[in-house]
Amino acid sequence: MALTACPDCNGKVSDKAFACPSCGHPMNSGKGRSQWPAIIGGVAGTYISANAVVTVVLGSVMMIAFAAIMIAAVMSS
């Protein structure tokens, strides 16, 4: 496993990775690899990095928790 530089953000990326873990830039797939992630990314029109997924999930949980606290505060007064 060798590390290469991402052409978009210059981050270190494994040569076996389908996309850069920092920015989500798609990496060239080599021979013998499945084209499944490239096809899904092409259909969706975007590549989502792990950081983006964590941010969306954490933001949703925090918003729901804040709404629950506000509802409880209004109901108790």
Secondary structure, DSSP 8 states (H G I E B T S, - for coil): --EEE-TTT--EEETT-SB-TTT--B----TT---HHHHHHHHHT----HHHHHHHHHHHHHHHHHHHHHHHHHHH-
